[in-house]
Amino acid sequence: MSPDSLPPGSVRSAAEVNEQIRALWLRTGGTLSAQERAEYELLVVEWAAAIRGEIIEAA
């Protein structure tokens, strides 16, 4: 599932997104196509946002 397919306002935890990033790397054997690279970049942005949200909640 790409971040684009999430309903608006839906937020996954950093751990969930990290798991998807790991699965992507495992699935591709560590070599990303252009499409997979775009998916990876979206996931990293989503992961960073989730981390920021978790830090703010903890504060």
C-alpha angles and dihedrals in degrees: 000000000000122000087249091065094059117105113255111274093020111133126190123202120257088247092056093049092045089053090053091050090052091048090051092053092047092047092051097041090237096300115104126203118217090265093047090047089055090049090049092051091051090049092051091052090048091047092051091050091049091050091051090049092050092049092050091049091050093052 
